[in-house]
Amino acid sequence: MTGRGSQDDSAQMRLVGAVIALTMILWLVANWAGRQLGWPSHYAFLADMAAMGALIWSLLVVWRIWRRRTGSPHQQ
């Protein structure tokens, strides 16, 4: 793939990388703050669910880019 599609894929991969990194940092900070401040456990559960949502989104975007680059017959 060359040209505009490759640039779009690169931009999406950079976004995915930023989302994964920011998600992990925020998740670690939320867990640390929860322990330090004595937050109830359901806040930790919410932080876990938000992190899983961001990581699942990242996985789906990477999978879609991979399918597009491998020339899958079922392209979107």
C-alpha positions, 0 to 999 in steps of 0.5 A: 500500500502506498500513498494516502492509505499508508499515511492514514494507517500510520496516523491510526497506528500512532493514535493506537500507540498513544491510547495504549500508553495513556490508558496504562498510565491512567490505569496505574495512577487510578489504582495507586490513588485508590489505594492511597486515598482509600477509595471504595473497590467499585471505583477500581472496577470502573477504572479496570472497565474503562482500561479494558474498553480502551484496549479492546478499541485499540485491538480492533483498530489494529486488527482492521489495519492489519486486515486492510494491509494483508489484502483480505478478500473481506475488506471493509 
